[in-house]
Amino acid sequence: MTEPSGCPVSHTDYRHDGPMLSHYAMASAEREAAPFHRNDSTNHPFWMVTRYEHVLEAIQMPEYFSNSVSNALSPDRKVRFMPNNLDGEEHLRLRRVLNRWFSPAAVRGLDALARQRARDLVEEVAPLGGTDLVEGFALRYPTEMFLATIGMPVEDGPKFLEWVGALFANLYKGPEAEAAVASILDYFDGAIEDRRRGPRDPETDFLSRMLHPEHGPRWLSKEDLKTVCLSLVTAGLDTTRSGLGYVFAHLAEHPDDRRTLVEQPDLVPKAIEEFMRLYSLILQEGRLVLKDVDFHGLPMKAGDIVWLGIASANRDPRKFECPDEFRLDRPNTGHHLGFGAGVHRCLGMHLARHEIEVVVREWHRRIPEYALAPGTALVERGHQLSLRSLPLVWPA
């Protein structure tokens, strides 16, 4: 079936759970069938851009494609995330304020804490001989590191584990997700008032700096600041858990790759980039068409919704040789779009990379041999990819 424009119609619904890697496989199949599709699986049909060259080009066309919609599968979210859903100068001025907290230098400043906390958490599970990495370690670690990054008490981690779990279990919808959003906003409301009564050091405390008259953006209201905090939570914690889940699932099922990293830890940074390409944390990025455009023969109209296929682009054989294979010697791994590209490139990419690298190094120092628990059938969450669970076992 094709649209009047000649574009094939896709009925594939990416919102449902499936076996591990099934969503990558569906996206790759559609990429090879055609560079563009019209997807009618939701009540808001959208255009699909599937190949690397076109995805990269569209990401770099903000004058036509707006981030006011950042997810083609759920464009009608009630929360307007910041800076995620901002465009133009409004986006850039907020990014300039936020960049210092997620810059390479800021991440390096957390290195000692990041390594010590990873060691502590690994030591907790090592004597057990097994754990569900996705349900525990892989969310607990980035949650604590996020709180440390913005100067909030690491001891509040359990609260965020509960709230983030509810958010992503229901993908922002339903009473549990709405209650979690309300709880997160209320948490930061209290933290903001606390900083107003007793400011901390603006060099190390995020909220104190955002409220400081010489440093903070005066144009940001209290409600905006709470939304920024909510956005940072939702953007950073689940995606890092997702990345750790796929990395450790791969290494559990590919012992040769695991032993290579155990024996040659200097290869870990290269491996992380290849993992980010092969197991994209983001299946797709959404965009809203701002004005009519003919995109390589595809007539998009203002108001249309677009799917930019990050995962399908990262496995495009036109760009990456043998793209479904994990290759440490791949010469162009760094060209992947796992963190997006252009002005909306992921704010937290340096922190996410560092966290995953630290965990891979510290875990394998203590637990170099492990496998999937017998009888495990790994299930992949739809919509925003993550493994539902990852039970690992090892000699205690």
JOPE-V750476 format. One record per residue. N is the residue number from 1. SS is DSSP state (H for helix, E for strand, - for the rest). PSI is psi as a letter, one per 30 degrees, with the letter a starting at -180 (* if undefined). OMEGA is omega in degrees with one decimal (none if undefined). Layout:
((N SS PSI OMEGA) (N SS PSI OMEGA))
This chain:
((1 - k 179.0) (2 E l 172.4) (3 - l 173.3) (4 - f 178.7) (5 - f -176.0) (6 - g -179.4) (7 - k 178.0) (8 E k -179.5) (9 E k 176.5) (10 E k 175.1) (11 - g -174.9) (12 - k 178.8) (13 - j -175.2) (14 - g -176.1) (15 - f -174.9) (16 - l 175.5) (17 - l 176.6) (18 E l 176.9) (19 E l 178.7) (20 - k 179.0) (21 - f -177.5) (22 H e -179.7) (23 H e 174.8) (24 H e -178.7) (25 H e 178.7) (26 H e -179.8) (27 H e 178.9) (28 H e 179.0) (29 H e 179.4) (30 H e 176.2) (31 H e -178.1) (32 H f 178.7) (33 H e -178.5) (34 - l 179.0) (35 - f -178.4) (36 E k 174.5) (37 E l 168.3) (38 E j -176.1) (39 E k -178.1) (40 - g -175.1) (41 - f -179.3) (42 - l 178.9) (43 - g 175.5) (44 - i -177.1) (45 - l -177.1) (46 E l 173.7) (47 E k 176.4) (48 E k 172.7) (49 E j -164.0) (50 - f -171.3) (51 - l -172.1) (52 H e -174.9) (53 H e -176.8) (54 H e 178.4) (55 H e 179.7) (56 H e -180.0) (57 H e -177.7) (58 H e 177.7) (59 H e -176.7) (60 - g 178.6) (61 - i -177.0) (62 - f 178.9) (63 - f 177.4) (64 - e -172.6) (65 E j -173.2) (66 E k 175.9) (67 - g 176.4) (68 - f 165.3) (69 - j -176.8) (70 - g 177.9) (71 - j -176.7) (72 - f -177.9) (73 - f 178.9) (74 - i -176.0) (75 - f -173.8) (76 - h 178.2) (77 - k -177.4) (78 - f -176.9) (79 - k 172.1) (80 - j -175.7) (81 - k -178.6) (82 - k 9.4) (83 - g -172.3) (84 - e -172.8) (85 - g 178.5) (86 - l 178.7) (87 - l 169.1) (88 H b -175.9) (89 H e 178.2) (90 H e 178.1) (91 H e -174.8) (92 H e -176.9) (93 H e 175.4) (94 H e 176.6) (95 H e 179.7) (96 H e 178.9) (97 H e -173.9) (98 H f -171.8) (99 H e -175.8) (100 H f -177.4) (101 H f -175.7) (102 H g 179.4) (103 - l 175.2) (104 H e -179.5) (105 H e 178.7) (106 H e 179.1) (107 H e 177.8) (108 H e 179.6) (109 H f 179.0) (110 - g -170.1) (111 H e -177.7) (112 H e 177.8) (113 H e -178.6) (114 H e -178.4) (115 H e -179.1) (116 H e -178.8) (117 H e 176.6) (118 H e 179.0) (119 H e -178.5) (120 H e -177.5) (121 H e 176.2) (122 H e 179.0) (123 H e 177.9) (124 H e -173.7) (125 H f -174.0) (126 H e -178.4) (127 - f -175.6) (128 - f -179.3) (129 - g 178.5) (130 E l 177.1) (131 E l 168.9) (132 E j -172.2) (133 - e -176.0) (134 - e -177.3) (135 - f -176.5) (136 - d -172.0) (137 H e -170.5) (138 H f 173.1) (139 H e -178.3) (140 H e -176.3) (141 H e -179.8) (142 H f 176.7) (143 H e -179.9) (144 H e -180.0) (145 H e 176.5) (146 H e 179.8) (147 H e 177.9) (148 H e -178.6) (149 H e -176.4) (150 - g 174.6) (151 - g 177.5) (152 - l -176.7) (153 - k 177.0) (154 H f -179.8) (155 H f 178.1) (156 H g -178.6) (157 H e -178.7) (158 H e 177.3) (159 H e -177.6) (160 H e 176.1) (161 H e 180.0) (162 H e -176.3) (163 H e -178.9) (164 H e 176.7) (165 H e 179.2) (166 H e 180.0) (167 H e -172.5) (168 H f 173.3) (169 H e -177.8) (170 - g 177.3) (171 - h 172.6) (172 - g -174.4) (173 - l 177.5) (174 - l -174.8) (175 H e -179.8) (176 H e 179.2) (177 H e 179.3) (178 H e 177.3) (179 H e 179.0) (180 H e 177.2) (181 H e 179.9) (182 H e -179.4) (183 H e 179.3) (184 H e 178.9) (185 H e 178.6) (186 H e 177.6) (187 H e -177.3) (188 H f 173.1) (189 H e 178.5) (190 H e -179.9) (191 H e 178.7) (192 H e 178.9) (193 H e 177.3) (194 H e -179.7) (195 H e 177.3) (196 H e 179.0) (197 H e -177.8) (198 - i -177.9) (199 - k 173.2) (200 - a 178.8) (201 - j -177.9) (202 - f 177.0) (203 - f -175.5) (204 - f -176.9) (205 - j -173.4) (206 H e -175.6) (207 H e 178.1) (208 H e 179.0) (209 H e -179.4) (210 H f 179.8) (211 H f -175.9) (212 - k -175.7) (213 - f -179.6) (214 - f -176.0) (215 - e -171.8) (216 - l 177.3) (217 - j -175.4) (218 - f -178.5) (219 - f -178.4) (220 - j 179.4) (221 - l 177.7) (222 H e 179.6) (223 H e 176.4) (224 H e -178.4) (225 H e 176.1) (226 H e 178.5) (227 H e 175.3) (228 H e -179.7) (229 H e 176.9) (230 H e -179.1) (231 H e 179.3) (232 H e 178.2) (233 H e -174.3) (234 H e -177.7) (235 H e -169.9) (236 H e -169.1) (237 H e -176.5) (238 H e -179.5) (239 H e 177.9) (240 H e 173.8) (241 H e 178.7) (242 H e -179.5) (243 H e 179.1) (244 H e 179.2) (245 H e -179.1) (246 H e 178.9) (247 H e -176.0) (248 H f 172.7) (249 H e 178.0) (250 H e -176.0) (251 H f 175.6) (252 H e -176.5) (253 H f 179.3) (254 - i -174.6) (255 H f 178.2) (256 H e 177.0) (257 H e -179.8) (258 H e -178.5) (259 H e 176.6) (260 H e -179.1) (261 H e 176.5) (262 H e -176.7) (263 H f -178.3) (264 - i -176.0) (265 H f 176.5) (266 H f 179.4) (267 H f -174.9) (268 H e 179.5) (269 H e 177.5) (270 H e 179.5) (271 H e -179.0) (272 H e 178.7) (273 H e 179.0) (274 H e 174.9) (275 H e -179.9) (276 H e 175.3) (277 H e -172.6) (278 H e -178.7) (279 - i -177.4) (280 - k 179.8) (281 - f -179.4) (282 - k 177.7) (283 - e -177.9) (284 - l 168.5) (285 E k 178.1) (286 E l 174.4) (287 E l 173.7) (288 E k 179.6) (289 E k -176.6) (290 - e -179.5) (291 - l -176.9) (292 - k 179.6) (293 E k 171.9) (294 E j -176.3) (295 E j -178.9) (296 - h 178.1) (297 - f 179.7) (298 E j -175.1) (299 E j 179.1) (300 E k -178.5) (301 - l 175.3) (302 - k -177.8) (303 - f 176.5) (304 - l 177.0) (305 E k -175.7) (306 E k 172.4) (307 E j 173.9) (308 E j -169.5) (309 - i 179.8) (310 H e -177.1) (311 H e -180.0) (312 H e 177.6) (313 H e -177.9) (314 H f 175.3) (315 - g -179.1) (316 - j -178.7) (317 - f 176.4) (318 - f -179.2) (319 - e -174.0) (320 - k 178.8) (321 - k -178.0) (322 - i -167.1) (323 - f -178.9) (324 - g 178.9) (325 - k 173.0) (326 - j -176.6) (327 - j 178.0) (328 - f -179.0) (329 - g -179.8) (330 - k -173.6) (331 - f -173.6) (332 - g 178.6) (333 H e -177.3) (334 H f 178.3) (335 H g -176.1) (336 - l -178.9) (337 - g -176.9) (338 - f 176.7) (339 - g -178.1) (340 - a -179.9) (341 - l 176.8) (342 H a -172.4) (343 H f -179.7) (344 H g 175.9) (345 - k -170.7) (346 - k 179.1) (347 - e -174.2) (348 - g -173.3) (349 H e -179.5) (350 H e 178.6) (351 H e -180.0) (352 H e 177.6) (353 H e -175.5) (354 H e -179.6) (355 H e -178.6) (356 H e 178.5) (357 H e 179.9) (358 H e -179.2) (359 H e 179.9) (360 H e -179.4) (361 H e -173.4) (362 H e 177.9) (363 H e -174.7) (364 H f 171.3) (365 H e -174.1) (366 H e -176.8) (367 - i -176.5) (368 - f -178.3) (369 - k 177.4) (370 - l -178.7) (371 E l 172.2) (372 E k 175.7) (373 - k -179.0) (374 - k 178.2) (375 - g -177.4) (376 - k 170.6) (377 - j -173.4) (378 - k -178.9) (379 E k -177.1) (380 E k 177.2) (381 E k 175.6) (382 - l 174.4) (383 - d 175.9) (384 - j -162.6) (385 - k 170.7) (386 E l 172.6) (387 E k 179.5) (388 - e 176.1) (389 - l 177.4) (390 - i 179.1) (391 E j 179.2) (392 E k 176.4) (393 E l 179.6) (394 - l 176.4) (395 - k -177.7) (396 - * none))
